[in-house]
Amino acid sequence: MNATKYRLTPNLFGVSFGTAGLAQAWTAAWHTVGAAEWVGVALWVAAAALWVVTLVSYVANASAQGRLRTEVTHPTTGPFTSLIAIIPMLLGAALEPYAETAGKVVYTVGLVGTVALGSWITGAWIRLDMKLADWHPGYFLPTVAGGLIAAGGAAVFGWTRLAELMFGYGLVCWFVLGSILLLRLFTQPRLAPPLLPTMAIELAPPVVAGNVWFAMNGGRADLVATVFAGYAILMALVQVSLIPLYRTAPFGPPYWAFAFTYAAAVAVAIRWLAADDVVGRTGITYALLAVGSLAFAVLGARSVLALKNGTFLLRNPAPLPDPVS
């Protein structure tokens, strides 16, 4: 790929992140209704491969264009750099049934990177001249998503105290950043069209928190799980109302914000069906998987087509011609 023709941005990691989200949904179905294990495994392998390919391509592109050092603090795409560390935590937890020691190593590396990036990015928001209009729901990723996903991974490995610690870390950041982000969305000019899909991330905190809480409490439907579900229902209905806005957004990498968020919603719904032992839950689970997998396939196919047509990646401005002497 010509390093000067395209500008690879860190929101491309959303492709791997979304694949991991669908893998989580299939894994939840495997544990609750005996869905095919191989589907989840194949998706986890695909998520890992996509993460590696994206990381190598992104670092090479950003380095060649001399912007690697400034990417983390970029007001628009900077928060997405946290996915570089968050995705390995998911992959490490997924390894637990098959290679526990390797899974712990991968998870721990991701955890250290997540906390380091989250603290650095948070400090940058304090240090730099940030404007409220620059904010978008992707700002949830470094600390809210990072903290909650870290808690879920720790719970998988049986590290109870670490799970509680990171759950509190993610939860408090959600309350703080959630207030700021809703204020921005309520009172500031509408997000730029390419950023409109990031509003799907508003649904992510309650559904991710719900999934993590089920991992921490042994899959019981208790008061805390119900509180998260209540807010998730509100945010899901808000998503429906935003469909006309989403249709105005140009297609590109930001559309992958839908993938992980909606897959996490499918996963938590599957866990609720099991927790409440709903009649007919097997059929409902497969219906949810079918909808989620079909949506993922459509998003993937459209991305491949856009990539083939040269419209998926952000192009750099064409260089000015040399002056004629």
Secondary structure per residue as TSV (DSSP state, phi and psi in degrees):
chain	resnum	aa	ss	phi	psi
A	1	M	-	360.0	134.5
A	2	N	-	-68.1	115.7
A	3	A	T	-66.7	-20.1
A	4	T	T	-94.0	-12.2
A	5	K	T	-82.8	-39.8
A	6	Y	E	-118.8	154.0
A	7	R	E	-114.9	105.2
A	8	L	-	-81.6	125.4
A	9	T	-	-110.3	155.3
A	10	P	G	-67.1	-12.6
A	11	N	G	-69.6	-8.1
A	12	L	G	-64.8	-21.9
A	13	F	H	-66.6	-12.2
A	14	G	H	-61.9	-24.6
A	15	V	H	-66.3	-49.0
A	16	S	H	-65.2	-40.8
A	17	F	H	-61.4	-44.4
A	18	G	H	-65.7	-37.4
A	19	T	H	-64.1	-41.0
A	20	A	H	-63.6	-36.0
A	21	G	H	-63.0	-44.1
A	22	L	H	-66.3	-36.5
A	23	A	H	-60.4	-39.7
A	24	Q	H	-61.7	-40.9
A	25	A	H	-63.2	-44.9
A	26	W	H	-66.6	-36.3
A	27	T	H	-66.1	-40.2
A	28	A	H	-61.5	-40.3
A	29	A	H	-67.7	-34.7
A	30	W	H	-61.6	-43.1
A	31	H	H	-73.0	-29.6
A	32	T	H	-98.9	-36.5
A	33	V	H	-127.8	7.5
A	34	G	-	74.6	30.0
A	35	A	-	-62.2	161.5
A	36	A	-	-57.0	122.1
A	37	E	H	-65.3	-35.5
A	38	W	H	-63.9	-27.9
A	39	V	H	-65.5	-48.1
A	40	G	H	-61.4	-42.9
A	41	V	H	-61.3	-45.5
A	42	A	H	-60.8	-39.3
A	43	L	H	-68.9	-37.1
A	44	W	H	-64.1	-41.8
A	45	V	H	-63.4	-41.8
A	46	A	H	-63.9	-40.8
A	47	A	H	-62.1	-42.1
A	48	A	H	-64.9	-44.1
A	49	A	H	-63.2	-42.9
A	50	L	H	-64.6	-37.3
A	51	W	H	-62.8	-45.2
A	52	V	H	-63.9	-48.4
A	53	V	H	-61.5	-43.4
A	54	T	H	-65.9	-42.0
A	55	L	H	-61.7	-48.3
A	56	V	H	-62.1	-46.1
A	57	S	H	-66.5	-43.2
A	58	Y	H	-65.9	-47.2
A	59	V	H	-63.4	-42.1
A	60	A	H	-63.4	-43.0
A	61	N	H	-67.3	-46.5
A	62	A	H	-66.6	-36.2
A	63	S	H	-67.0	-44.0
A	64	A	H	-63.0	-30.0
A	65	Q	T	-96.3	5.5
A	66	G	T	67.1	31.9
A	67	R	-	-124.3	10.8
A	68	L	G	-61.6	-40.0
A	69	R	G	-71.0	-23.1
A	70	T	G	-99.5	-3.2
A	71	E	S	-64.3	-41.2
A	72	V	T	-62.0	-34.3
A	73	T	T	-98.6	8.5
A	74	H	-	-64.3	129.2
A	75	P	T	-64.3	-23.4
A	76	T	T	-98.6	-52.8
A	77	T	T	-99.8	-10.8
A	78	G	G	-52.6	-46.1
A	79	P	G	-57.9	-27.0
A	80	F	G	-72.5	-16.3
A	81	T	G	-62.8	-22.9
A	82	S	G	-64.0	-22.2
A	83	L	H	-64.9	-22.3
A	84	I	H	-57.5	-37.3
A	85	A	H	-95.6	-29.8
A	86	I	H	-68.4	-42.3
A	87	I	H	-59.6	-43.3
A	88	P	H	-58.3	-29.5
A	89	M	H	-64.1	-42.0
A	90	L	H	-63.5	-42.8
A	91	L	H	-66.0	-39.7
A	92	G	H	-63.0	-43.9
A	93	A	H	-64.2	-36.2
A	94	A	H	-66.4	-26.5
A	95	L	H	-75.6	-16.3
A	96	E	T	-51.2	-44.3
A	97	P	T	-71.8	-16.5
A	98	Y	T	-112.8	-36.9
A	99	A	-	-149.9	80.3
A	100	E	H	-61.4	-44.0
A	101	T	H	-63.8	-45.5
A	102	A	H	-61.8	-40.2
A	103	G	H	-61.4	-41.4
A	104	K	H	-63.5	-39.6
A	105	V	H	-65.3	-48.2
A	106	V	H	-61.8	-45.3
A	107	Y	H	-60.3	-46.1
A	108	T	H	-64.3	-41.1
A	109	V	H	-60.6	-44.7
A	110	G	H	-63.4	-38.9
A	111	L	H	-62.4	-48.1
A	112	V	H	-60.8	-44.3
A	113	G	H	-64.1	-38.9
A	114	T	H	-64.0	-46.6
A	115	V	H	-66.5	-40.6
A	116	A	H	-64.2	-48.9
A	117	L	H	-65.3	-42.0
A	118	G	H	-60.2	-42.5
A	119	S	H	-70.8	-38.4
A	120	W	H	-65.7	-44.8
A	121	I	H	-65.8	-41.3
A	122	T	H	-61.3	-42.1
A	123	G	H	-62.8	-37.3
A	124	A	H	-64.6	-38.0
A	125	W	H	-62.9	-30.2
A	126	I	H	-79.4	-41.7
A	127	R	H	-73.6	-39.5
A	128	L	S	-86.7	165.6
A	129	D	-	-83.9	77.5
A	130	M	-	-82.7	146.1
A	131	K	-	-114.2	140.6
A	132	L	G	-58.4	-34.9
A	133	A	G	-65.8	-18.0
A	134	D	G	-74.8	-21.3
A	135	W	-	-72.9	149.4
A	136	H	-	-149.9	166.0
A	137	P	G	-60.7	-14.1
A	138	G	G	-61.4	-16.4
A	139	Y	G	-66.9	-12.1
A	140	F	G	-69.7	-24.3
A	141	L	I	-63.5	-52.2
A	142	P	I	-57.7	-44.0
A	143	T	I	-112.3	-37.2
A	144	V	I	-73.2	-59.4
A	145	A	I	-62.2	-43.6
A	146	G	H	-58.7	-46.8
A	147	G	H	-66.6	-45.6
A	148	L	H	-67.5	-42.4
A	149	I	H	-67.0	-35.6
A	150	A	H	-61.5	-40.2
A	151	A	H	-64.2	-41.6
A	152	G	H	-63.6	-41.6
A	153	G	H	-64.4	-42.2
A	154	A	H	-61.9	-38.3
A	155	A	H	-64.2	-38.2
A	156	V	H	-60.4	-38.7
A	157	F	T	-86.4	0.8
A	158	G	T	79.0	18.2
A	159	W	-	-91.1	80.6
A	160	T	H	-60.0	-48.3
A	161	R	H	-65.1	-40.6
A	162	L	H	-64.8	-39.2
A	163	A	H	-60.9	-43.8
A	164	E	H	-65.3	-41.1
A	165	L	H	-60.8	-50.3
A	166	M	H	-72.6	-27.9
A	167	F	H	-64.6	-43.8
A	168	G	H	-64.1	-40.0
A	169	Y	H	-56.3	-51.8
A	170	G	H	-69.1	-37.9
A	171	L	H	-67.4	-46.7
A	172	V	H	-64.1	-41.1
A	173	C	H	-62.8	-36.0
A	174	W	H	-61.7	-46.8
A	175	F	H	-62.9	-41.8
A	176	V	H	-71.2	-55.1
A	177	L	H	-69.4	-33.4
A	178	G	H	-60.4	-39.3
A	179	S	H	-65.0	-43.6
A	180	I	H	-64.5	-43.3
A	181	L	H	-68.2	-38.7
A	182	L	H	-67.5	-38.0
A	183	L	H	-60.0	-42.7
A	184	R	H	-62.3	-45.8
A	185	L	H	-69.8	-31.5
A	186	F	H	-77.7	-35.7
A	187	T	H	-115.5	-15.6
A	188	Q	S	-101.4	167.2
A	189	P	-	-56.7	153.1
A	190	R	-	-56.6	147.3
A	191	L	-	-56.9	150.3
A	192	A	-	-60.3	145.2
A	193	P	G	-47.7	-43.5
A	194	P	G	-63.8	-22.1
A	195	L	G	-93.2	-6.7
A	196	L	G	-55.3	-39.1
A	197	P	G	-61.5	-19.5
A	198	T	G	-65.9	-16.1
A	199	M	G	-66.0	-16.7
A	200	A	G	-61.2	-27.3
A	201	I	G	-67.5	-17.0
A	202	E	G	-60.0	-26.5
A	203	L	G	-79.8	-20.1
A	204	A	H	-63.7	-48.1
A	205	P	H	-55.0	-48.2
A	206	P	H	-68.5	-34.1
A	207	V	H	-77.5	-36.2
A	208	V	H	-67.2	-43.6
A	209	A	H	-60.3	-38.7
A	210	G	H	-63.9	-44.8
A	211	N	H	-60.9	-43.3
A	212	V	H	-66.5	-41.0
A	213	W	H	-63.9	-39.0
A	214	F	H	-62.2	-37.6
A	215	A	H	-67.0	-32.1
A	216	M	H	-82.3	-31.4
A	217	N	H	-104.3	9.5
A	218	G	T	82.0	20.9
A	219	G	S	80.9	22.7
A	220	R	-	-92.2	140.9
A	221	A	-	-87.2	94.6
A	222	D	-	-114.7	-169.5
A	223	L	H	-61.7	-44.4
A	224	V	H	-62.6	-45.4
A	225	A	H	-60.7	-38.0
A	226	T	H	-69.0	-37.2
A	227	V	H	-61.4	-46.2
A	228	F	H	-62.0	-39.5
A	229	A	H	-64.3	-37.6
A	230	G	H	-61.9	-46.1
A	231	Y	H	-69.2	-34.1
A	232	A	H	-62.5	-38.9
A	233	I	H	-62.5	-44.4
A	234	L	H	-58.4	-49.7
A	235	M	H	-66.6	-30.7
A	236	A	H	-67.2	-41.0
A	237	L	H	-68.3	-34.7
A	238	V	H	-61.4	-39.4
A	239	Q	H	-57.8	-40.8
A	240	V	H	-60.8	-41.5
A	241	S	H	-69.1	-18.5
A	242	L	T	-90.5	-2.5
A	243	I	H	-54.2	-44.0
A	244	P	H	-58.7	-36.0
A	245	L	H	-69.5	-43.3
A	246	Y	H	-58.3	-33.7
A	247	R	T	-69.8	-14.1
A	248	T	T	-91.3	-6.8
A	249	A	S	-82.5	134.3
A	250	P	-	-67.3	145.5
A	251	F	-	-74.6	136.4
A	252	G	S	-178.6	-169.7
A	253	P	G	-53.3	-34.3
A	254	P	G	-57.1	-23.4
A	255	Y	G	-62.6	-21.3
A	256	W	G	-72.0	-5.4
A	257	A	H	-62.2	-27.6
A	258	F	H	-68.5	-33.6
A	259	A	H	-62.9	-58.0
A	260	F	H	-66.6	-42.7
A	261	T	H	-59.3	-50.9
A	262	Y	H	-71.3	-32.4
A	263	A	H	-65.9	-38.7
A	264	A	H	-64.8	-34.6
A	265	A	H	-65.9	-40.3
A	266	V	H	-62.7	-43.3
A	267	A	H	-62.2	-44.6
A	268	V	H	-70.1	-32.4
A	269	A	H	-64.1	-40.6
A	270	I	H	-62.6	-40.5
A	271	R	H	-69.2	-34.3
A	272	W	H	-66.0	-40.1
A	273	L	H	-59.0	-39.9
A	274	A	H	-73.1	-41.5
A	275	A	H	-62.8	-38.0
A	276	D	T	-94.4	0.7
A	277	D	T	48.2	53.8
A	278	V	-	-66.0	137.5
A	279	V	T	-62.8	131.6
A	280	G	T	75.8	20.3
A	281	R	H	-65.5	-26.8
A	282	T	H	-63.5	-48.0
A	283	G	H	-63.8	-40.4
A	284	I	H	-66.1	-40.1
A	285	T	H	-59.4	-46.8
A	286	Y	H	-66.9	-32.6
A	287	A	H	-65.5	-42.1
A	288	L	H	-63.6	-42.9
A	289	L	H	-62.5	-39.2
A	290	A	H	-64.0	-45.5
A	291	V	H	-63.5	-47.6
A	292	G	H	-63.2	-41.8
A	293	S	H	-69.8	-37.8
A	294	L	H	-65.2	-44.0
A	295	A	H	-61.5	-40.7
A	296	F	H	-63.7	-42.6
A	297	A	H	-63.5	-40.6
A	298	V	H	-64.4	-44.2
A	299	L	H	-62.3	-43.0
A	300	G	H	-64.5	-44.4
A	301	A	H	-63.2	-41.6
A	302	R	H	-66.5	-35.2
A	303	S	H	-66.3	-42.9
A	304	V	H	-62.7	-42.2
A	305	L	H	-64.0	-43.1
A	306	A	H	-66.5	-36.8
A	307	L	H	-64.8	-41.6
A	308	K	H	-63.2	-36.8
A	309	N	H	-84.8	-2.7
A	310	G	T	76.7	21.7
A	311	T	-	-112.2	-2.4
A	312	F	S	-82.6	-44.0
A	313	L	S	-87.8	151.5
A	314	L	E	-74.7	127.3
A	315	R	E	-89.6	142.1
A	316	N	-	-75.4	150.5
A	317	P	-	-59.4	142.9
A	318	A	-	-65.5	138.6
A	319	P	-	-66.3	147.7
A	320	L	-	-69.3	144.2
A	321	P	-	-67.1	150.5
A	322	D	-	-63.2	139.1
A	323	P	-	-66.0	143.1
A	324	V	-	-81.0	125.6
A	325	S	-	-82.1	360.0
